[in-house]
Every structure is written in C-alpha cells, then in structure tokens.
Amino acid sequence: NSEMKLAAARRIAELASESELMPNALSREVHAAVTAAVRAAAVESGVGRPEQTPPEGDAEGFSPRAHTRSRPR
C-alpha cells in the first residue's frame, strides 16, 4: 500500500548522508531500519498486525537467511 511505500522511501532518505544519494543498500542497519518503518506503517494502515516479538533475526527483525536466493545447480 502507499503508506508502506512512503514509509520505506522516507526512512531511506533519512539514512542517506548529505554526501550520498542513498545509503549503503547492503547495510544490515539500513535493512533493519527500513523493515521497522514499513512494519509500523503496515500496522498503522491496518494491513499488518502488531507482533509481541520480532521475527527470527536480530533485534530489529532482520534475518539474512530470509533474504538469500538459492541458485540452481
């Protein structure tokens, strides 16, 4: 939904320093911060449910295993 997309865009813009166009896309901190912003927007807009504990991963809910692709052999 639009609220979630805007939350992601705003958080990415906040994380970029004045000397860069966007923050490091490979940074765990960037992924965690954007995930948290989108999760909050989903709950606020009524399409997400608040969770008591974050999903598997670090304190912000980031799990590198959830974002990897397996390659065909």
N, C-alpha and C positions, 0 to 999 in steps of 0.2 A: 504494500500500500504506500501511498505518497508520504505519509508521516514517517515511515520507516526509512524510505529512501532519503528524505530530507535529514533525518537524524544521522544517517551514515555520512552524508555529504558534509554536514556541519561539523561533525566530530573529526573527520579527515582534515578539513580546513583548519580547525583549531590546533591540530597536532603538527601542522606544517610550520616550519620556522619562516621568518621573513625572507631568508635567502634561498628557499626551495619552493618549487611549485606544489609538491605534495610530499608527505612523509614517506619514509622507507617502507615500501609495501611488504617487505619480508620481515619486518619487526614484529616480534610477539606482542610487544606493548601496544602497537598500533592495532593489531588484530583484536586484542582483548578489549581495548577502549571502544572500538567501533562495534564489536559484538555487544558490549554492555549498553551502548547508546541505542542500538537497533532493538535489543530486547526490551528496554524501557519504553521505547516508542510503541512497540507491539502491545505491551500491556496497557499503556495509556490509551491507545486507539481501540482497545477491545478485541484484538485478534490474537493476543498472547495471554498466557496465564502466568501469574507470578509464581516463582518456584521458591521453595524453602531453602534449597541448597543449589549452588550452580552445578551444571552438568559436569561430567568427568573432565578433568583438566586442572588448570591452576585456579587461583582464587577468583579470577575473572571469567572462568569457564572455557578458556582456550585449551584445546586439545590438538596437538599437531597431528595425531593419528587420524583425526576426523577430517583433515584437510589434505590427505595424500591420495594420490591415484595409484592404482596398481597397473603396471604395464603388462600387456600380453607378452608371453614368452614365445 
